[in-house]
Amino acid sequence: DPANPDTWTLARTNRTVKDQRNKILTNQSVVTAGFDTGSIKHTLVAGLELTREEQQNFGYNGLGTLVPANIYAPNPSAPVAGLNPVRNGVFNDAEVDTQSLYVFDTLKVGDKWIFNGGIRADHFNMDYDSAVLTTATSHPALPVGTLVPLDFRFGDTLVNGKLSALYKPTKDSSVYALVATSKQPPGTNLVLSGSANNASNPRF
C-alpha cells in the first residue's frame, strides 16, 4: 500500500565477497642529528625505507539475490536467494618493491623564525597480473563475460620536495607558509586498470 509507510521497502543490491590476501615487509632506518651553524640551530632527519608489498584479490559469482527490506522494520535474518559463491576467474595479483630515501632539515633562527626544507625520492617497480570479465562497452568485439588477461610491468622514480617558513610575531601567534610537491604512482591501492580514462592506468 503506497499510502502506508509500514509497507515501504528498499531494494538491496550491494552484495560483495572480499577474498583478499595481503603481505608487506618493510625496513625503516632513520638518523636524526642536531647541530649549530653560527646562530642557526639545525635538526637534520634522514631516512631509508625498503618495502615489499604483495596483494591478491579474487572475484566471485553466485552471490544470490537479496529480498527487499522493510524500511522501518528490516529483517537482519532475511534469506538470500540463490546464494552459492564460487570464484569466477577474475583476479589481480600485484607485487611492488619500493626504495625510498629522504632528508629534511629544520632551521631555527632566533626566537621568531623556523624554516624547514627537504627532499624525498621513491623508486618503485610493480608487477601486476590480472583477469577481468568483458562488458558490452569494454570489449565490444568479444562476448560479454569473457575473461581477458591484463599484465603490466612498470617502474619509475618520483621526487618530491618541501619548503616551509614559520614566523612568530608574538609569543602566542604564528604565521606559516608552505610550498611542496606531492606525486603518487598509478595503482597506489595495488590495483591497475587498462581503461584509457582511468587514473590507475600506467600507460597514460
N, C-alpha and C positions, 0 to 999 in steps of 0.2 A: 504494500500500500504506500504509494509515494507521499501521501499526506501523513503517514505515521512514522516518525523518526525511529521507533523501535525496530522497524523492519529494514532500515537502510543498511546496505552492505558496501564493502570496499573490496575490489579485486586485488589479489596478491600475486605478484609476478616475479619478485626478486628471489629466485632460487639459485643458489650457487654452492659449489663444493670447493673448499680450499684444500688442495693437496699440494703442499709446497715444502721443499727441503732447503735449508739454508746452512751454509758453513762460512765462517770468517776466521782468519788468522791474522793478527796484527802485532807488529812490534813498534813501539814508540820510544824514541830516545830524545830527551830534552836536556839542554845545557843552559843554565842561567848564570850571568856574570854581572856584577855591579862594579863600576869604576868611575873615576872623575877625570875630566879633561879641563883643567883650569877650574872655572867656577860652575861648569856644567856637570850634572850628575847623570850617569848613564845606567840603565838597566837593560842588558842585552839578553835576548832569548833566541836560541837557535834549536832546530829540531829536525829529526829524520824519522819518517814514517814508512814502514813497509807493510803492505796489506794484500792479502789474497782473499777474494770473495767468490763464493760459488752459490748458485741458486738454480733449482729445478721446479717447474710447475707443470701440472698435468690437467687436461680438460676432461669433462665428463658429459655423457648423455644419460637419459633416463632419470631426469630429476623430478619427474612427475608433474602433477597439476594441483595447485592449491585451490581449495574451495574458497569462495568469497567469505570475508569475515564481517560479522556484525560490527558496525562502527562503535556502538555503545556497550556491547557485551561480547567481545571477541572470545572465541574458544581456543585456548592455547593448545588443546589436545585434538584439534580438528585434523582429520586424516589427510594424507597426501596421496592423491590417486595416481597409480602407475609409477610409483617410486621404485626405481631399480638402477641406482647409479653405477655406470661402468665407464671406464676410460674410452675415449673416442679417438685416440691417436694424436690429439692436439697436445703439444708440449713446448716448453722452451728450457734450454739448458745454457746458462751463462757462467763464464769464468772471467774474472777481472784481476789483473795484477797491477798494483799502483805503487810507485815510489815517489815520495814527497819530501821536499827539502825547503825549509823556511828560516828566515832570520828577521827579527824585529828589534828595534832599539827605541827605548823611551828616554827622552832627554828632559830633565828638569832644569830650567833656567831661572834662578832666583826663586821668589815666592809666588810669582804671578803667571809664569809660562810653563807649559808642559807640551812637548812635541813627541809624536810617535810616528815612526815610519818603518816600512819593511816590505819584503817580497816573498812570495811563495811560488814554487814550481811543482807541478804534479805531472808525472809521466805515467801513462796507463796503456795497457794492452788488453783488449777484450776479445774473447772468442764466444760466439753466440750461434747456437744451433736450435732450430725450432721447426714446427709444422703447424700450419693453420688451415682452417676449413674455408673454402671459397664461398663467396656470395655472388649474387647476380651482378653487383657493381664492381667488386674487387677483381674478378676474373670472368668477364662475360663470355669468353670462348670455352670455358670449362663448365661441366655440370655443377650445380650448387651442391656444396658439401664435399667437394673433392679435397683431399689432403695435399697441400703444397708445401715443400720444404723451403725454409728461409735460413740462409747461413751468412754470417758476417765475421770478418776478421779485420780489426782496425785498431789503431793506436795513435796517440798524439801527446803533446806536451802543452799544458796550459800554465800560463804565467799570470799571476795576479799581484797587485801592489796596493799599498795603503799609505796615506799621509794625513795626519791629523794635527790640530793645534787646539790647545785649551788655554784660555786666558781668564784669570780671576781678578776682576776689577775691585772686588771687596772680598772679605773673608768668607761671606756666606753666599756668594754668587759666582757664576762662571759663564763663559761664552765658548762654544765648541764648534769647530768646523772640521769637515772630513771630506777627503777625496779618495775614492777607492774603485777598484775593478773587481768584478765577480764573474767568472766563467765556469760553466759546467758542461761536461760532455753529454751527448745523447745517451739515453739508456741509463740514467742515474738510478733508476729503480730496477736495474738489471733486466729490463725488457726492451727489445728493439722492435722497430716496425719497418716494413718495406713500402709503406704508403708515402707517396711524394709529399703530401701535405701534413705529415706527422713529424713533430719535433724530435721524436726518438729514432728517426731515420738517419743513420750516419753518413749517407751519401749526399745529403743536401745541407 
